[in-house]
Amino acid sequence: MSLPHAILTALVEKPSSGLELTRRFDRSIGYFWSATHQQIYRELGRLESEGLIRALPAEQPARGQKKSYEVLPAGRAELARWTAEPQDPRPLRDAMLLRLRAAAVVGTTGVEADLRRHLELHARQLAEYEEIERRDFPPGKDGTGDRLRHLVLRAGIDLETFWTGWLRHALAEFAELPAGPPAREPVTGAAGPAEERPATPGTRPGPGAAPDA
């Protein structure tokens, strides 16, 4: 449900054509909600058919001219409704964490090199976010809109800071791992072997917890 609301947000900020929206997604909104050119055009058609946006009349009609869209009152009301609606946090799904769990039983071949590659990518993204922060949010730029947009950017900075720190920690752990395939041994915790620990109703194990019985 969030792509149409991302498009409504972008159009409230500035009426745009589909091509302009695609470029804005590439430059800003896409950092936290990505969409392809085809997805954006498909949603524009749906939003227009539902009466949430409309195509602006062209100043000088011309063949092949790109349509620009603006949000109608019904679209603004829908965006306000969605913004105010409570939503649960999304559970974390990350293939690297699952691969580390698999490496614990089948071996770590290839994983360390990819951890280094991920660290380089996250470090590059962090540097890009920090440059955007220096450029777009200098001291004293503290209007309500600016502060909320800065808060979104800070989420990206903090997340990339977490991943770069975690990846450095993971690489330090890999440097201390013994060579060869993992030994076949029971997975234990403070309470003994995993299969002997009683489950606590209403709780879920963490991503690194022992395998289920």
N, C-alpha and C positions, 0 to 999 in steps of 0.2 A: 504493500500500500504506500510505500514512502516515495517512490519515484514521482508520481503525480504531484505530491506535496512539495518535493524538491523543485519541480518545474514551476509550480504556483509561486513558491518563494522567490525564485529567480525572476519571474515575470512581474511580481509586485515590486521588486527592487528596480526593474527596468524592463519595459516592453522590448521584446526581442524577436528575431526570426529564429527558425529552427537551427540554421547554421550558426547564428550568434550564440544560441543556447549551448550548442555542442562545444563551441570554443570556451564558453564560460565554465562548462563542466570540466573541460580539460585543464583550465587554469586554476579553479578554486573549488567549486562544489564537488568535483570528482575526487578530491583528496579524501572525502569522507562518504560520498555516495556516488559511485561511478555509474555511467550509462553510455550505451553506444548511440551512434548517430541514428540508427534505425529505431531503437527504443524510444528516443526522444521524439522523433516524428510521429511514431505510433501513438504515444501518449498525448501529443498535441492534438491529434485528430479526435481522440476519445474525449479529452477535456472540452474541446470545442463542441462536440456533439451533445455533451451533457450540459451545455450552457454555463460552464465555469470560466471559459475564456472566449475571446472573439478575435478574429483577424481585423487588424486596423485597415481602414480604407487607404488605398495608395494615393499619394499626392498627385502623381502623374502615372496613370496606368501604363504599363509596358509589358511586352511579352517576356515571360521568364523571370519577372520580378519576384523576389522572395517576399512572402507574406510575413509581417510582424504581428505578434499577438500581445494582447493586454488582458489582465484579469478583470472579470466582471464581479459585481457585488456578491453573487452566489459563490464565486470562486474564493473570494476573500473570506467569506463566512465559513466555507469548508476548511480553509487553511487555519482559521482561528479555532474552529472546533477540534481539528486534529492536534493542533499545538497544545491545547488545554487538556487533551485526553490522557489519562494515566497509561503508561506503558511499562511492562516489565523489562529489565535488562536482558539482552540476548546472551545465551550461553556461549562460552568461548569454544570455537572450533578452529584448531590450528594444526595443519598437517605435520609441521616440524615436531610438535609435542607428541603426536601419535607415532612418528618415526622413531623418536627417542625411546618410547615405550617398546616398540618393536625391536629396536637395536639391543635392548636389554636381554632379549631371548634369541636373536638370530645373528648378532654381531654388528659391529659399528662401521663396516667397510663403506667408504664414501660419505659418511655422515659428517665427519670433522671438516672436510673440504667444503661441504655445503653450508655448515655453520659459519665458516669464514666468509663465504659469499654473502650469506644473509647479513652478517655484521657489516660488510661493506655497503650493501644496499640500504640498510636502516641508517647507517651513519650518513650516507649521502642524502637520504630523505630528511633526517634531522637538520642537516646543514641548510637544506632548502627552506624548511619551515622557519628556522632562525633568521634567515635572510629576509623572508617575508615579514617576520615580526619587526625587524629593524627598519624595513622600508615603509610598511603600512601602519605601524602602531608606535610612533614615537611618543616620548613622554608628553603629557598634556592632551593627548587625543582621547578624551574620556566621555564622549557623548554616549547615550544609552545604546544606540546601534553599534557604535565602535567597540564598546566594552563587551557586548554579547558576541560580536564577530571575533574579537580577540580571544574570548573564552573558548570558542570553537577551535581556534588555532592553537591555544595552549593545550587542548586535549591532544592534538596531534604531536606537539612538542613533547609532552609528558609521556605519551605512548612510545614514541621513538626513543626517548631517553631510557625508558624501561627496557625496551628490546635490546638496545645496544649494551646496556649494563648486564642484562641476563645472558646475552650471547657471549660476552667476555667471560662471565662466570662459567658458562658451559664449556668454553674452550679451555679454561684453566682446569676444569674437571677432566676433560679428555686427555690433557697432558699427563695426568696422574693415573690413567687407566692402565691396567696390565695388558700386554700384547696378547693376541689370540682371541678365539671365540669365547663368549661368556660361559662360565661353568654352570652346569645344571645343578641347581641347589634350591631348596625351598625358600620362598620369599617370606621373610619374617618382619615383624614390627615389635613394638614395645610389649605387646600382649602375646607374642609367640607366633607360630605359623599362621598364615592368613586364613587357611581353611578352618582354624579352630577359634577364630575371633567371632563372637556374636555380633550380628548387625544391630545397630542402634536405630530404632524406628524413626523415620522422618529425617534421616541424615543421608548425605551422599559422600562417597570418598572423593578426595582430591585427585587431580590429574596424574599425580605420581604415586597414588596409593597402591597397595598390593593387589594382585589380580583376584577376581572373584573366585569363589570355590566352584 
